[in-house]
């Protein structure tokens, strides 16, 4: 899976943990602890299966503008991103300058971090005012450098996980068509379904608890006309949590009769009953990558790449089980 698209400076590879332990006369466990601490300070990058790399010297960013597009103030993801941006900025000695979409011009030629979608007119205006911008979240790739997770892979992997456990009929609870991340997950889902010769079953709803609950309740009541499925993938954990509530209300056992996978690994996911299988999206790596991209672009005086794609991690939990032909809800 490609980790990034574009040209950023490559870190220098460090000797192996065994070599470092022998060189300094310490245990490999001690070396791993030190490397973990250096990684937390963004001095070392740890790549699974590849080794440890020394990050290039950082170019100091004096100020970074922060611009929020169309986001919900109470969205847990947005709150997490804002907290992460504040923490990383403080650790780097960077002053954050909040911007408003309705505000006037931006003084000077400063880099920026954009959260969420911007209207076309707003994108055009800020594209002229900001020297470099990275876009986090569902911002699209037509303004600045879009940083996100490999949503196409997530959709593919969700389908593979369910099929590998013997589920023959699968259902995707997708998000609104304008949500880029959800659309890409649906793309990956449909790709695997096509390769296997399956007819994809997809229902769209808002990516929150209410959206998941209502669409699943309608599905289980036979309103949608879709065939019964034993494996379900929801485009977000909050949607999956609502769907889980509707499933249990209908008297369907999870995972004995229906398996469920979410996406995001929000704190709630592990507290559900049963705990939710999901995809972990490392918010800390997300924010750190934004600052590293701006720092490297400034240091080497090069344009930002158009896109940086970060890997996601599948987390298997008790909501995921083997496929079964048993079905206790009414046969519709």
C-alpha positions as CSV (number, residue, x, y, z in Angstrom):
1,X,0.0,0.0,0.0
2,X,1.4,3.4,-1.0
3,X,2.1,5.6,1.9
4,X,2.2,8.9,0.2
5,X,1.8,10.6,-3.1
6,X,4.3,13.4,-4.0
7,X,7.8,14.3,-3.1
8,X,8.9,14.8,0.5
9,X,12.4,14.5,1.8
10,X,13.3,10.9,2.8
11,X,14.5,10.2,6.3
12,X,17.9,8.5,6.8
13,X,17.8,4.9,7.8
14,X,19.2,3.9,11.2
15,X,21.2,0.7,12.0
16,X,19.1,-2.2,13.2
17,X,18.1,-2.5,16.9
18,X,20.5,-5.4,17.3
19,X,23.4,-3.4,16.0
20,X,22.5,-0.4,18.2
21,X,22.2,-2.6,21.3
22,X,25.7,-4.1,20.6
23,X,27.2,-0.7,19.8
24,X,26.1,0.9,23.0
25,X,26.2,-2.2,25.3
26,X,22.5,-2.2,26.2
27,X,19.6,-4.5,25.7
28,X,17.4,-4.5,22.6
29,X,14.4,-3.7,24.9
30,X,16.2,-0.5,26.0
31,X,16.9,0.4,22.4
32,X,13.2,0.0,21.5
33,X,12.2,2.2,24.4
34,X,14.5,5.0,23.4
35,X,13.4,4.7,19.7
36,X,9.8,4.9,20.9
37,X,10.5,8.1,22.8
38,X,12.3,9.6,19.8
39,X,9.4,8.7,17.6
40,X,7.0,10.6,20.0
41,X,9.2,13.7,19.6
42,X,9.1,13.3,15.7
43,X,12.9,12.7,15.7
44,X,12.6,9.1,14.4
45,X,10.1,7.5,12.1
46,X,9.4,3.8,12.7
47,X,8.3,1.8,9.7
48,X,7.0,-1.7,10.3
49,X,9.0,-4.2,8.4
50,X,11.4,-1.6,7.1
51,X,13.3,-0.2,10.0
52,X,13.8,3.0,11.9
53,X,14.6,6.3,10.2
54,X,16.1,9.6,11.4
55,X,13.9,12.5,10.4
56,X,15.5,15.4,8.5
57,X,16.1,18.5,10.5
58,X,12.9,20.4,10.9
59,X,12.4,23.8,9.4
60,X,10.9,26.1,12.0
61,X,7.4,27.3,11.4
62,X,6.7,30.6,13.1
63,X,3.0,30.6,12.5
64,X,0.4,28.3,11.0
65,X,-3.1,29.4,10.1
66,X,-6.0,27.1,11.0
67,X,-9.1,27.3,8.9
68,X,-12.3,25.2,9.6
69,X,-14.7,24.6,6.7
70,X,-18.0,22.8,6.9
71,X,-17.7,20.8,10.1
72,X,-19.9,20.2,13.2
73,X,-18.5,21.8,16.3
74,X,-19.5,18.7,18.4
75,X,-18.0,16.2,15.9
76,X,-15.6,14.0,18.0
77,X,-13.2,13.8,15.0
78,X,-13.0,17.6,14.7
79,X,-12.5,18.0,18.4
80,X,-9.7,15.4,18.3
81,X,-8.0,17.1,15.3
82,X,-8.2,20.5,17.0
83,X,-6.7,19.2,20.2
84,X,-4.0,17.3,18.3
85,X,-3.1,20.4,16.3
86,X,-2.8,22.5,19.4
87,X,-0.6,19.9,21.1
88,X,1.7,19.4,18.2
89,X,2.0,23.2,17.6
90,X,2.9,23.7,21.3
91,X,5.6,21.0,21.1
92,X,7.1,22.7,18.0
93,X,6.8,26.3,19.3
94,X,4.4,27.2,16.5
95,X,1.8,30.0,16.9
96,X,-1.6,29.1,15.6
97,X,-3.7,31.8,13.9
98,X,-7.4,30.9,13.5
99,X,-9.0,32.0,10.3
100,X,-12.7,32.4,9.4
101,X,-14.2,31.5,6.1
102,X,-16.2,34.7,6.3
103,X,-13.2,36.8,7.4
104,X,-11.1,39.2,5.3
105,X,-7.8,38.7,3.7
106,X,-4.9,36.9,5.3
107,X,-1.9,39.1,6.1
108,X,1.4,37.9,4.9
109,X,2.3,34.7,3.1
110,X,1.7,31.9,5.7
111,X,1.2,28.2,5.7
112,X,-2.2,26.8,6.8
113,X,-4.0,23.7,8.0
114,X,-7.6,23.3,6.7
115,X,-10.1,21.1,8.4
116,X,-13.2,20.0,6.5
117,X,-14.7,21.0,3.2
118,X,-14.6,24.5,1.8
119,X,-17.0,26.0,-0.8
120,X,-15.5,26.6,-4.3
121,X,-15.4,30.4,-3.9
122,X,-13.7,30.1,-0.5
123,X,-11.1,27.6,-1.8
124,X,-10.2,30.0,-4.6
125,X,-9.9,33.0,-2.3
126,X,-7.6,31.2,0.2
127,X,-5.6,29.5,-2.5
128,X,-4.5,33.0,-3.5
129,X,-3.9,34.2,0.1
130,X,-2.0,31.2,1.6
131,X,1.5,30.1,0.6
132,X,1.0,26.4,1.4
133,X,-2.0,24.6,2.8
134,X,-2.7,21.0,3.9
135,X,-6.3,19.8,4.1
136,X,-7.4,17.3,6.8
137,X,-10.6,15.4,6.6
138,X,-13.2,15.5,3.9
139,X,-11.7,18.5,2.1
140,X,-11.1,17.0,-1.4
141,X,-7.9,17.1,-3.4
142,X,-8.5,20.3,-5.4
143,X,-7.2,22.7,-2.8
144,X,-3.7,22.4,-1.2
145,X,-2.3,19.1,-0.1
146,X,-5.0,16.6,0.8
147,X,-3.9,14.3,3.7
148,X,-6.1,11.3,4.5
149,X,-6.3,7.6,5.1
150,X,-6.4,4.9,2.5
151,X,-10.2,4.7,2.3
152,X,-10.2,2.6,-0.8
153,X,-8.1,0.0,1.0
154,X,-10.5,0.2,4.0
155,X,-13.4,-0.7,1.8
156,X,-11.6,-3.5,0.1
157,X,-10.3,-4.9,3.4
158,X,-13.7,-4.8,5.1
159,X,-15.2,-6.9,2.2
160,X,-12.2,-9.4,2.4
161,X,-12.5,-9.8,6.1
162,X,-16.2,-10.7,5.9
163,X,-15.8,-13.0,2.9
164,X,-12.8,-14.8,4.5
165,X,-15.1,-15.7,7.5
166,X,-17.7,-17.3,5.2
167,X,-20.2,-14.5,4.8
168,X,-21.8,-14.8,1.4
169,X,-24.1,-11.8,1.4
170,X,-22.8,-8.5,2.5
171,X,-24.3,-5.0,3.2
172,X,-22.5,-1.6,3.1
173,X,-23.9,1.3,5.1
174,X,-22.4,4.2,3.2
175,X,-22.4,7.9,4.0
176,X,-23.7,10.8,1.9
177,X,-22.4,11.1,-1.7
178,X,-20.5,14.3,-0.9
179,X,-18.4,12.7,1.8
180,X,-15.2,11.9,0.1
181,X,-13.9,9.3,2.6
182,X,-17.1,7.3,2.6
183,X,-17.3,7.4,-1.2
184,X,-13.8,6.0,-1.5
185,X,-14.6,3.2,1.0
186,X,-17.6,2.4,-1.1
187,X,-15.4,2.4,-4.2
188,X,-13.1,-0.2,-2.6
189,X,-16.1,-2.3,-1.4
190,X,-17.6,-2.4,-4.9
191,X,-14.2,-3.3,-6.4
192,X,-13.9,-6.5,-4.4
193,X,-17.6,-7.3,-4.9
194,X,-17.0,-7.0,-8.7
195,X,-13.9,-9.2,-8.6
196,X,-15.9,-11.9,-6.8
197,X,-18.9,-11.6,-9.1
198,X,-21.2,-10.3,-6.3
199,X,-24.0,-7.9,-6.6
200,X,-23.2,-5.2,-4.0
201,X,-25.9,-4.2,-1.5
202,X,-25.4,-0.6,-0.4
203,X,-27.6,1.8,1.7
204,X,-26.7,5.4,2.3
205,X,-27.4,7.5,5.4
206,X,-25.9,10.1,7.6
207,X,-22.7,8.9,9.2
208,X,-23.9,9.3,12.8
209,X,-25.7,7.2,15.4
210,X,-29.2,8.2,14.2
211,X,-28.4,7.6,10.6
212,X,-27.1,4.1,11.3
213,X,-30.0,3.2,13.5
214,X,-32.7,4.4,11.1
215,X,-31.3,2.8,8.0
216,X,-30.7,-0.5,9.7
217,X,-34.1,-0.5,11.2
218,X,-35.7,0.0,7.8
219,X,-33.5,-2.7,6.3
220,X,-34.4,-5.2,9.0
221,X,-38.1,-4.4,8.5
222,X,-37.8,-5.2,4.8
223,X,-38.5,-1.7,3.7
224,X,-35.5,-1.4,1.4
225,X,-36.2,-4.6,-0.5
226,X,-32.6,-5.8,-0.3
227,X,-31.8,-9.4,0.4
228,X,-30.8,-10.6,3.9
229,X,-27.1,-10.2,4.7
230,X,-25.0,-11.7,7.4
231,X,-22.0,-9.3,7.2
232,X,-22.3,-5.5,7.5
233,X,-19.7,-2.8,7.1
234,X,-20.6,0.8,8.3
235,X,-18.7,3.8,7.0
236,X,-18.1,5.1,10.6
237,X,-18.1,3.7,14.1
238,X,-21.0,6.1,15.1
239,X,-23.1,4.7,12.3
240,X,-22.1,1.2,13.3
241,X,-23.2,1.9,16.9
242,X,-26.6,3.0,15.8
243,X,-26.9,0.0,13.5
244,X,-26.0,-2.3,16.3
245,X,-28.8,-0.9,18.5
246,X,-31.3,-1.5,15.7
247,X,-30.0,-5.1,15.1
248,X,-30.4,-6.0,18.8
249,X,-33.9,-4.4,18.9
250,X,-34.8,-6.8,16.0
251,X,-33.7,-9.8,18.1
252,X,-30.7,-10.6,15.8
253,X,-27.6,-11.8,17.6
254,X,-24.2,-10.3,16.9
255,X,-22.0,-11.9,15.8
256,X,-23.8,-15.3,15.8
257,X,-26.3,-14.2,13.1
258,X,-24.9,-10.9,11.8
259,X,-21.3,-9.6,11.9
260,X,-20.6,-5.9,12.0
261,X,-17.5,-3.8,11.2
262,X,-17.2,0.0,11.7
263,X,-14.5,2.5,10.9
264,X,-12.5,5.0,13.0
265,X,-11.9,3.2,16.3
266,X,-13.4,5.9,18.4
267,X,-13.3,5.3,22.2
268,X,-16.9,4.1,22.1
269,X,-16.1,1.2,19.8
270,X,-14.4,-0.9,22.4
271,X,-17.1,-0.2,25.0
272,X,-20.0,-1.5,22.9
273,X,-21.5,-4.9,23.5
274,X,-20.1,-6.7,21.7
275,X,-17.0,-4.6,21.2
276,X,-16.9,-3.3,17.6
277,X,-14.4,-4.6,15.0
278,X,-13.2,-1.5,13.1
279,X,-10.4,0.3,11.3
280,X,-8.0,2.3,13.4
281,X,-7.2,5.8,12.0
282,X,-4.2,7.2,13.9
283,X,-5.2,10.8,14.6
284,X,-1.9,11.7,16.1
285,X,0.0,10.5,13.0
286,X,-2.6,12.4,10.9
287,X,-1.8,15.8,12.5
288,X,2.0,15.2,12.8
289,X,2.1,14.4,9.1
290,X,0.5,17.8,8.4
291,X,3.1,19.7,10.3
292,X,5.9,17.6,8.8
293,X,4.7,18.3,5.3
294,X,4.6,22.0,5.9
295,X,8.0,22.0,7.6
296,X,9.7,20.0,4.8
297,X,8.1,22.1,2.0
298,X,9.4,25.2,3.8
299,X,12.9,23.8,4.5
300,X,13.5,22.6,0.9
301,X,11.4,25.4,-0.7
302,X,9.4,22.9,-2.8
303,X,5.7,22.6,-3.4
304,X,3.6,20.4,-1.3
305,X,2.5,17.1,-2.9
306,X,-1.1,17.0,-4.1
307,X,-1.9,14.1,-1.8
308,X,-0.5,12.1,1.2
309,X,-2.2,8.8,2.0
310,X,-1.8,7.3,5.4
311,X,-2.3,3.6,6.2
312,X,-5.2,2.3,8.4
313,X,-5.1,-0.7,10.7
314,X,-7.8,-3.3,10.9
315,X,-8.8,-4.2,14.5
316,X,-10.7,-7.4,15.0
317,X,-13.2,-7.6,17.9
318,X,-16.1,-9.6,19.1
319,X,-18.7,-8.1,16.7
320,X,-17.0,-10.1,13.9
321,X,-17.7,-13.8,13.6
322,X,-18.0,-16.6,11.1
323,X,-20.8,-16.7,8.5
324,X,-23.8,-18.7,9.2
325,X,-27.1,-19.7,7.6
326,X,-29.1,-19.3,10.8
327,X,-31.4,-16.3,10.8
328,X,-33.9,-15.6,13.5
329,X,-35.6,-12.5,12.2
330,X,-38.5,-12.9,9.9
331,X,-37.5,-14.0,6.4
332,X,-38.1,-11.1,4.0
